[in-house]
């Protein structure tokens, strides 16, 4: 789970706290389709934290490099990848 250096999320707890307030506010990106490992890496900690994973906005990209580009271009708040 990765965020930009200038992100307000300084640790996993701060990210999960924000997701718990409004799961749709945080855009999660990954380099593979919904239901894939990248997607699960991002939503499983949220699920364990009591967040409905179906409410999390996941955007799939064609590979990890595109997801990283989206993160750096501020089109995603966080990426999850393995």
N, C-alpha and C positions, 0 to 999 in steps of 0.2 A: 504494500500500500504506500503510494508515493504522492506527495503534494509539492507545489512550487516552493522555492526558498522564501518567497514573500507571502506565503499563505498565512492566514490567521490560525490555522490548525497546527499547533506545535507538537501535538502528540495524538495518539489514537483516541484517547479519552475526549479531547476537545473536539475532534471530528465526530465521534459518536454522540456527544452531547448535542451538537448542532443538528445532526441527523434526527435525533430523537424529537427535537422541537418541531421540525418540519422536514421529513425525509425527501420531499420533492425539491427542496431548495438546493441540495447538494447534487452536483452532476458527477457521476462515477463513470469513468471510461475504461475500456479494456480492449485488448487486441484480438478479441474473438467474440463469438455469438453469445447471446443470452443463454444461460444454463451451462456455459463452458467453465473451465477452471478459473479464468480471469474474473468472470462474473461472480463465481462462488467465493473466491478469495475476498472480494469486496463486500458481499452481502452476509456472509456467515458471521463475522464479528458483530455486525449490526443486529442480526437475528438474535444472537446470544445476549445482546444488550437490551433486548425488548423492542426492537424496531421492526415494523412490518416490512419484509424485504420486497413485497410487491409495490410498495410506495416509493422505493428508491429509483431515481432516474438513472438508468444505465444506458450508455451509448456505446455501441460496439463499433470498432474500427477494424480495418483489414490489416491487422498486425500491430505489434507493440510500438513500432516506430511512429505510426500514425496516431496512436493514443498519446504517446509522449509529446508529439507535435501539438495535439489538441490541448494538452495540459499547459505547455509552455505558451501557447497562444491564447490562454485564458478561456478556452471553449469547454474546459472541464475543470472541476475543482480538485479531483483526485483520480489517480489511476490505480488499478489493481492488476497485477500481473505475476506470473511465476517465473 
